[in-house]
């Protein structure tokens, strides 16, 4: 018996389509075919394509921002929380979704949601620095430096075909970055 598709299945498939072919690849019929579903299944879950794009971005945000913040908030020491955050985000080598979304930041559906995620991430980092008794302005500057270092690195890695920073160099780079940004 075939499993009934959920909104999350469609959102995951839309995110995969975005990674493979850009925002234009998020099309109902090809995604339905890939899922072995009908357009009727799509319309059961979504009013239109924009709703699917929004659901995909929200699912990504939940998995790659909210879940991580929830996990890290379980660490009481803010310096340790930041260390773990750096390990997770700079240690990841699968930034396909992040890069695909950044490439479509000008999209009218993706853009505002991506802006919200960016603000949420930066504010989390600011909060960590504030809990370390860092003054507000300095905390914000450190948070912006950390976040832009992450976004800049993944963009530069893509532009260089992954050769700018070898996997073997990542730990040393992360140590250097920590020293510049935090402690």
Helices and strands as residue ranges (DSSP letters): H 7-21, G 23-25, H 28-35, H 39-45, H 49-61, I 62-66, H 67-72, H 78-91, H 96-103, H 110-131, H 136-159, G 167-169, H 170-181
